[in-house]
């Protein structure tokens, strides 16, 4: 499950290890609603994440469009997860570290 925290006027979303289609479908609506309610920059903390699916990439793009380019970033990506974003051509569009 996703853990939410408000840090330095940002909504930090700590994500679970597996972000497969089933998991994303389970919490997508709640995540997007929370982001809309907070109206703050969004950070996805991916320290625990070891797998992402195309469903998660779609969620990232939705959040990116919803909050704006300079108000969304991904942090603590493993090299393997970062590689998936690079293969998808999103490493130049989404802020990642």
N, C-alpha and C positions, 0 to 999 in steps of 0.2 A: 504494500500500500504506500501511497505517497505521503510524505510528511511535509507540512508547511510551516514556515517560520518567517517572521518579518524581521529583516536585518538591514539596517542603514537605508530605510525607505525602499527596500526591495522585497519582493516576494520570492523566497528561496524554496524551491520544491526539490526535496531529496527523493530521488527515484529508486525503485526496487531493482534487484539484480537482472531480472528478465523482463524485457519490454517487448514481448511477443504480441501477436494480434489479439489473442484472448485477453491478456492483461490490459492492453490499451483500450479495448472495447469496454472493459469493466469500469475504468475510472476516467475515461476521456471527458464525458459530460460534466462530471464534478470538477475536474481540473479546469476546464474552460470557463465554467461558471465562477469558480473562485478567482480566476485571473481577471475576469470582467468586473467582479465586485471590488477587488483591491485597487484597480486602476493605478498600479505601480509597475516599475520595471520588474521583469521576471528573470530569475536565474534557475536553470535546471542543474542541480548538483548531481553528477553522474558517477560519483566515486564508487558506488556499489554495482554499477551497471556492467554486465559482461555480455549482454546480447540485446540487439535492437532489431526490430522488424520494420518493414516499409510502413506499417501502421503508425509506428512511433515517429518516423520521419515526417509523415503527413501531419501529425499533431504538432511537431516543431514548426512546420510551415504555417499552420493555422495560427499558432501563438505569435510567430514572427509577423504575420500580417495584422493580427489583432492589436498588438502593443507597439509595433514599429521597430524598425531596424536597429536603432541604437538603444532600445529598451528591452532586449532579449539576448541572453547569452547562455552558453553551455560551459560548465566548468568541470574539472576533474575527470576528463575523458581518458579512458585507457587507449593505448595505441591502436588496438584492434577496432574499438568503436569509432575512433577518429578516422580510421581508414575507410570505414563504411560511408561516412559522410563525404570523404574525399572522392570515393568511387561514384557516389551519387551527384558529385559536382557541387555540393553545398558548402564545402569548406571555405570558399571565398565569399560566401554570402552571409553565413551565420557566424557570429562571434564565438570562438571556442578557445578554451585553454585547458 
